[in-house]
Amino acid sequence: MTTVAGKLFPVAIHAPDGPARLDWRRDSSSLTHTPVDLPHDVIRGIHTMLGGLGLVYAALDLIVDSDGTHYLIDVNPGGQWAWIDLTRESITHALTALLEKGTL
């Protein structure tokens, strides 16, 4: 999930059985991506955490278990985002708007 100036861009990464299932970086061409909605408590937690850290941009890694519980794995304050076709354009526009504005 990538966030820019409070706007969230959550995407699920689906890996098929095989090497990508254990570590999706081993076979990124086999991945599929779908947009997802996050629960309100997860959204609130993300905003609170990023505000406390003073971050206006971050790429967060989350895992969702079979019960729908979300677990934060890490926060990447300079994380990559352009490799996911599904959100590349919208994140690019959000970053451009933030840079043009110059401030929050």
C-alpha positions as CSV (number, residue, x, y, z in Angstrom):
1,M,0.0,0.0,0.0
2,T,1.4,3.4,-1.0
3,T,0.3,6.7,0.6
4,V,0.9,10.2,-0.7
5,A,-0.1,13.2,1.4
6,G,-2.8,11.2,3.2
7,K,-4.2,9.5,0.1
8,L,-4.0,5.7,0.2
9,F,-3.4,3.4,-2.8
10,P,-3.9,-0.1,-1.5
11,V,-3.3,-3.0,-3.9
12,A,-3.3,-6.8,-3.2
13,I,-0.4,-8.7,-4.7
14,H,-1.4,-12.3,-5.6
15,A,1.3,-14.9,-6.1
16,P,0.7,-18.3,-7.7
17,D,2.1,-21.5,-6.3
18,G,5.8,-21.8,-7.0
19,P,8.8,-19.7,-6.1
20,A,6.8,-16.5,-6.1
21,R,4.5,-17.8,-3.4
22,L,7.3,-17.8,-0.8
23,D,9.0,-14.6,-2.0
24,W,7.2,-12.7,-4.7
25,R,10.4,-10.9,-5.8
26,R,11.7,-14.2,-7.2
27,D,9.1,-14.2,-10.0
28,S,7.4,-10.8,-10.2
29,S,6.2,-11.5,-13.8
30,S,3.8,-14.2,-12.4
31,L,2.0,-11.8,-10.0
32,T,-1.4,-10.3,-10.4
33,H,-2.6,-7.1,-8.6
34,T,-6.1,-6.1,-7.6
35,P,-7.3,-2.9,-5.9
36,V,-8.6,-3.4,-2.3
37,D,-10.4,-1.5,0.3
38,L,-8.9,-1.3,3.8
39,P,-10.9,-1.5,7.0
40,H,-11.5,1.9,8.7
41,D,-9.5,0.9,11.7
42,V,-6.5,0.1,9.5
43,I,-6.8,3.4,7.6
44,R,-7.0,5.3,10.9
45,G,-3.9,3.4,12.2
46,I,-2.0,4.2,9.1
47,H,-2.8,7.9,9.2
48,T,-1.9,8.1,12.9
49,M,1.4,6.2,12.5
50,L,2.5,8.2,9.4
51,G,1.5,11.5,11.1
52,G,3.5,10.5,14.2
53,L,6.5,9.6,12.0
54,G,6.1,12.9,10.0
55,L,5.9,11.0,6.7
56,V,3.9,12.4,3.7
57,Y,5.0,9.5,1.5
58,A,5.5,5.8,2.3
59,A,5.1,2.3,0.9
60,L,3.7,0.0,3.5
61,D,3.8,-3.8,3.4
62,L,0.8,-5.5,4.9
63,I,-0.2,-9.1,5.1
64,V,-3.8,-10.2,5.5
65,D,-4.6,-13.6,7.1
66,S,-7.5,-15.9,6.2
67,D,-9.6,-14.2,8.9
68,G,-9.1,-10.8,7.3
69,T,-6.7,-9.5,10.0
70,H,-4.2,-7.0,8.7
71,Y,-0.6,-7.1,9.9
72,L,1.9,-4.3,9.2
73,I,5.3,-5.8,8.1
74,D,7.2,-2.6,7.4
75,V,7.1,1.0,6.4
76,N,9.3,2.1,3.5
77,P,9.7,5.9,3.6
78,G,11.3,5.8,0.1
79,G,9.6,2.6,-1.2
80,Q,9.1,1.8,-4.8
81,W,5.7,2.3,-6.4
82,A,6.0,2.6,-10.2
83,W,6.3,-1.2,-10.8
84,I,2.6,-1.8,-10.2
85,D,0.7,-0.8,-13.4
86,L,-2.6,-0.6,-11.6
87,T,-1.6,2.4,-9.4
88,R,1.4,3.9,-11.3
89,E,-0.6,6.8,-12.9
90,S,-2.6,7.8,-9.9
91,I,0.4,7.8,-7.6
92,T,2.4,9.7,-10.2
93,H,-0.4,12.4,-10.2
94,A,-0.5,12.5,-6.4
95,L,3.2,12.9,-6.1
96,T,3.2,15.6,-8.8
97,A,0.4,17.5,-7.0
98,L,2.3,17.3,-3.8
99,L,5.5,18.6,-5.4
100,E,3.7,21.4,-7.2
101,K,2.0,22.4,-4.0
102,G,5.3,22.5,-2.1
103,T,3.7,22.0,1.3
104,L,0.9,20.2,3.0
